[in-house]
Amino acid sequence: MIRGDSADYELLKKWSAGFDCNGDYSCEIGVREGMGSKIIMDLVENNYMHIGVDPYGDRQYQHFDDDSKFQWPNLEPGKGPTYPDSMKDQMLKDFKFYSDKFHFANLTDTEFMANDHYSNLKYSFVFLDGPHTTKDVLLEAIWFAQRAGKKTRIVFDDYGYYNMKLISEALKYFGFEILDGGENKVCMEKNGN
């Protein structure tokens, strides 16, 4: 069963439904159990392929700008959850029916962005749900903005945990404006050159 770990999935559905990728790629950074990628693949139109990026492997990483202030259930303060390879295996099993639409990149966000193959693609629908630090999300957002199709949407998850105002200001230089938002997700859109 494909699940998610956040709120505002109805908004992700709304922003994905009927969105025309014009033959470009769609992408999610931070696939986890796959709900975001499933919604995107089910609802966007004319995307060449959806790329899901996630390293899994029980890696420790900084989740938020100040993890020490965050308490996850059943974990000590400041310690975030890790995502095991068993979660990856289940996600791939759940996605077997999407084999013609889904490409899995078993990489960190920085490894993905440093890869020449992925760097040379155009992206029209992106969901950023990996590390939730300002520096990581800013780097990802600018990387995708530089590879954006003529009309592109970038969805930010859990935007209240990082400096979304700074990120949205930076993306204005690439032609992006805030389209819509909810409690946990916000969507920016570029509509033009």
C-alpha positions as CSV (number, residue, x, y, z in Angstrom):
1,M,0.0,0.0,0.0
2,I,1.5,3.3,-1.1
3,R,1.4,5.9,1.8
4,G,2.6,9.4,2.5
5,D,3.9,11.1,5.7
6,S,2.6,14.6,5.4
7,A,-0.6,16.7,4.9
8,D,-2.0,18.7,2.0
9,Y,-2.0,15.8,-0.4
10,E,-5.3,17.1,-1.8
11,L,-3.4,20.2,-2.8
12,L,-0.7,18.1,-4.6
13,K,-3.5,16.4,-6.4
14,K,-5.1,19.7,-7.4
15,W,-1.7,21.1,-8.7
16,S,-0.9,17.9,-10.5
17,A,-4.3,17.2,-12.1
18,G,-4.2,17.9,-15.8
19,F,-0.9,19.8,-15.6
20,D,0.8,19.5,-19.0
21,C,4.6,18.7,-18.7
22,N,5.0,19.2,-22.5
23,G,7.2,16.1,-22.8
24,D,9.5,17.1,-20.0
25,Y,10.3,15.1,-16.8
26,S,8.6,15.2,-13.5
27,C,10.5,14.5,-10.3
28,E,10.3,14.0,-6.6
29,I,13.2,14.4,-4.2
30,G,12.5,12.3,-1.1
31,V,10.2,9.4,-2.3
32,R,9.9,7.6,1.0
33,E,6.8,5.3,0.6
34,G,5.8,6.9,-2.7
35,M,2.5,8.8,-2.2
36,G,3.7,12.0,-3.8
37,S,5.2,10.3,-6.8
38,K,2.1,8.2,-7.3
39,I,-0.1,11.3,-7.3
40,I,2.1,13.0,-9.8
41,M,2.3,10.0,-12.1
42,D,-1.5,9.5,-12.0
43,L,-2.4,13.1,-12.6
44,V,0.1,15.1,-14.7
45,E,-0.1,14.8,-18.5
46,N,2.6,14.4,-21.2
47,N,5.5,13.9,-18.8
48,Y,8.3,11.9,-20.5
49,M,9.1,10.0,-17.3
50,H,8.8,10.6,-13.5
51,I,12.1,10.3,-11.6
52,G,12.0,9.4,-7.9
53,V,15.1,10.3,-6.0
54,D,15.9,8.8,-2.6
55,P,19.0,7.2,-1.1
56,Y,17.3,5.1,1.6
57,G,20.0,3.0,3.4
58,D,19.3,4.2,7.0
59,R,21.4,7.4,6.5
60,Q,21.5,10.0,9.2
61,Y,21.1,13.5,7.8
62,Q,20.0,16.9,9.0
63,H,16.2,17.1,8.5
64,F,15.5,20.7,9.5
65,D,17.5,23.9,10.1
66,D,17.7,23.1,13.8
67,D,17.0,19.4,14.5
68,S,17.6,19.8,18.2
69,K,14.3,21.6,18.5
70,F,12.3,18.8,16.9
71,Q,11.0,15.7,18.6
72,W,10.0,12.7,16.5
73,P,7.7,10.1,18.1
74,N,9.6,7.3,19.8
75,L,13.0,9.0,19.1
76,E,15.3,11.0,21.3
77,P,15.2,14.8,20.8
78,G,17.1,15.9,17.8
79,K,17.4,12.4,16.3
80,G,15.4,12.1,13.1
81,P,14.1,8.9,11.5
82,T,16.0,7.0,8.9
83,Y,14.6,5.2,5.9
84,P,15.8,1.6,5.5
85,D,16.4,-0.3,2.3
86,S,13.3,-2.5,3.2
87,M,11.2,0.7,2.6
88,K,12.9,1.1,-0.8
89,D,12.2,-2.5,-1.6
90,Q,8.5,-2.1,-0.7
91,M,8.2,1.1,-2.7
92,L,9.7,-0.5,-5.8
93,K,7.3,-3.5,-5.4
94,D,4.4,-1.1,-5.0
95,F,5.5,0.8,-8.1
96,K,5.8,-2.3,-10.4
97,F,2.7,-1.1,-12.3
98,Y,4.4,2.2,-13.1
99,S,7.4,0.7,-14.8
100,D,6.7,2.6,-18.0
101,K,6.3,5.9,-16.1
102,F,8.8,5.7,-13.2
103,H,12.6,5.8,-13.0
104,F,14.2,5.3,-9.6
105,A,17.4,7.2,-8.8
106,N,18.8,5.6,-5.6
107,L,20.9,8.7,-4.8
108,T,21.0,11.6,-2.4
109,D,19.8,15.0,-3.7
110,T,23.4,16.2,-4.1
111,E,24.4,13.0,-5.9
112,F,21.4,13.4,-8.2
113,M,22.2,17.0,-9.0
114,A,25.9,16.3,-9.7
115,N,25.0,13.5,-12.2
116,D,25.5,14.6,-15.8
117,H,22.6,12.6,-17.1
118,Y,20.0,14.2,-14.8
119,S,21.6,17.6,-15.1
120,N,20.9,17.7,-18.9
121,L,17.1,17.0,-18.6
122,K,14.2,19.5,-18.5
123,Y,11.7,19.3,-15.6
124,S,8.2,20.6,-15.6
125,F,6.8,19.3,-12.4
126,V,8.9,18.9,-9.2
127,F,8.0,17.9,-5.7
128,L,10.7,18.7,-3.1
129,D,10.2,16.5,-0.1
130,G,13.8,15.5,0.9
131,P,15.9,17.3,3.5
132,H,14.0,20.2,4.9
133,T,16.8,22.7,5.6
134,T,16.9,26.1,4.0
135,K,20.3,25.5,2.4
136,D,19.2,22.1,0.9
137,V,15.8,23.2,-0.4
138,L,17.3,26.5,-1.8
139,L,20.0,24.5,-3.7
140,E,17.4,22.0,-5.0
141,A,15.0,24.8,-6.0
142,I,17.6,26.8,-7.9
143,W,19.0,23.6,-9.6
144,F,15.5,22.7,-10.9
145,A,14.7,26.3,-11.8
146,Q,17.8,26.3,-14.1
147,R,16.4,23.2,-15.8
148,A,12.7,24.3,-15.9
149,G,10.5,23.8,-18.9
150,K,8.6,26.7,-20.3
151,K,5.8,26.1,-17.8
152,T,6.9,24.5,-14.6
153,R,5.5,23.9,-11.1
154,I,7.7,23.2,-8.0
155,V,5.9,22.0,-4.9
156,F,7.6,22.5,-1.5
157,D,6.7,20.1,1.3
158,D,6.7,21.2,5.0
159,Y,7.7,24.7,4.0
160,G,7.2,26.0,7.5
161,Y,10.4,24.3,8.7
162,Y,12.7,26.4,6.4
163,N,13.0,29.9,5.1
164,M,10.4,29.7,2.3
165,K,10.4,33.5,2.0
166,L,14.1,33.5,1.0
167,I,13.5,30.6,-1.4
168,S,10.5,32.2,-3.1
169,E,12.4,35.5,-3.5
170,A,15.4,33.6,-5.1
171,L,13.1,31.8,-7.5
172,K,11.5,35.1,-8.7
173,Y,14.7,35.6,-10.6
174,F,13.9,32.5,-12.6
175,G,10.4,33.6,-13.3
176,F,8.6,31.7,-10.5
177,E,5.7,33.1,-8.4
178,I,3.7,31.5,-5.7
179,L,0.6,29.9,-7.2
180,D,-1.1,28.5,-4.1
181,G,-0.4,27.1,-0.7
182,G,-1.8,25.2,2.3
183,E,-0.7,24.4,5.8
184,N,2.1,22.0,4.7
185,K,2.7,22.5,1.0
186,V,3.2,25.5,-1.3
187,C,3.4,25.5,-5.1
188,M,5.4,27.9,-7.2
189,E,4.9,28.2,-10.9
190,K,6.9,29.5,-13.9
191,N,4.6,30.3,-16.8
192,G,6.6,31.6,-19.8
193,N,10.2,31.6,-21.2
